[in-house]
Amino acid sequence: MRKFLCGVVAGWCILATACVQRVLESAPVHNVPREVPEKYQAIYRDIDAEIDRQLPLIPLPWGQKKTGTAFGVELLVANSNRGEALLTGQVLNATALPLDRLKALGVQSVSLSLQYPVLTRSHPQTPQYREFYRGVAAEIRKRGLMIVAEMGSAFREPEFSQIGADYRGLKRDKFGAGLREMAEAVIADIRPDFLTILSEPDTQTRNTGLSFSPAEFAATIIQVIKDLDHPGVKLGAGAGSWVSIDYFKALAAIPELDYIDFHIYPVQYGFASDRVLKAAEAARAKGKRVSIGEAWLYKVLGRELTHIAPVEAFGRDVFSFWQPLDENFIQLVVNLARTIDAEFCSFFWMEHFYSYLDYTAETSQLSYDQLKRMINRRAWENIEKGTLSATGRKFKDLIKR
């Protein structure tokens, strides 16, 4: 499950809005498709206009020449937020077919999400988790794909995480020490090409209750990577494109980091273009590589960003009327990844490369859990058949080498 968007600072929104407004003030207003329900038409119109404004901010300096960016997806079936469900043996076997389909799709990398305290010595089931991820890594390697591992914290909402982590009373030093243990295990067992130590400081605060100013966040990263033996593994850290650029500057100043990572979800206020370009420039100034570790279109109004419940926001993703916007967002992010010459670029909700749900009187009343079960079932049916959605076909075409 992807990270959450919280604590977007109003002052930054105003600044970013000014940056966006200087581009294509007279951008055309597109008609909202008839199948978009009335309650979502304003959101659709807002996002459509934002993407239309921001695409020209991402030029094509390579003259359509393909860059070395390794495009990929999050392997959701192996996300550690699934908790003990990963340890049945059936899940490991179930990774083979999705990986075959992803290889056919043309991806070059696969991302694995690992949440604290899984893989720490104090966790009672760490041996089983380590065995599971060794098996997953072997399956990925069989198909010649790169591995991106990203560490973080578990979510509070049961809809998003079944780890059952209790972070009450957690101290920052203990969190950092646990991440260090996890990093050592990941390097030893998974041997990823890239290891993102931590991202989204605002999300870590929301999950753990710990404060993370730019300096505090950088200090935690330093605690994890100091004298860390990582042969063949590039180390990185990052944040969401919606936070202050001070976080990226603080991370770029850490000598041991090889790359700075961006997460992209909302498009408002230049978060999917201008903000990333500025942060990438700050990273390059310190000799760092850059990457896009997570991306998917966050389907909210700009004024909803600071207060919408994540369950409500992510429950919107499943509906097929969003598909044209998902395709345009993917175009925007692929262009951006190539513009900044990202090492890798990973899209999150891979099920939508295979399926959506129609918005009906029935589906509009379903809970988040019910919607996710339904879309996962539909997506798996299409994965078995090798059938892509229009979004999947668009992605496949965009990442061709």
Buried (B, 14 or more C-beta within 10 A) or exposed (E): BBBBBBBBEEEBBEBBEEBBEEBBEEBEEEEBEEEBEEEBEEBBBBBBBBBBBBBEBBEEEEEEEEBEBBBBBBBBBBBBBBBEEBBEEEBBEEBEBBBBBBBEBBBBBBBBBBBBBBBBEEBEBBEBBBEBBBBBBEBBBEBEBBBBBBBBBBBBBEBBBBBEBEBEEBEBEBBBBBBBBBBBBBBEBBBBBBBBBBBBBBBBBBBBEBEBBBEBBBBBBBBBBEEBEBEEBBBBBBBBBBBBBBBBBBBBEBEBBBBBBBBBBBBBBBBBBBBBBBBBEBBBEBEBBBBBBBBBBBBBBBEBBBEBEBBEBBBBBBBBBBBBBBBBBBBBBBBBBBBBBBBBBBBBBBBBBBBBBEBEEEBEEBEBEEBBEBBBEBBBEBBEEEBBBBBBBBBBEBBEE
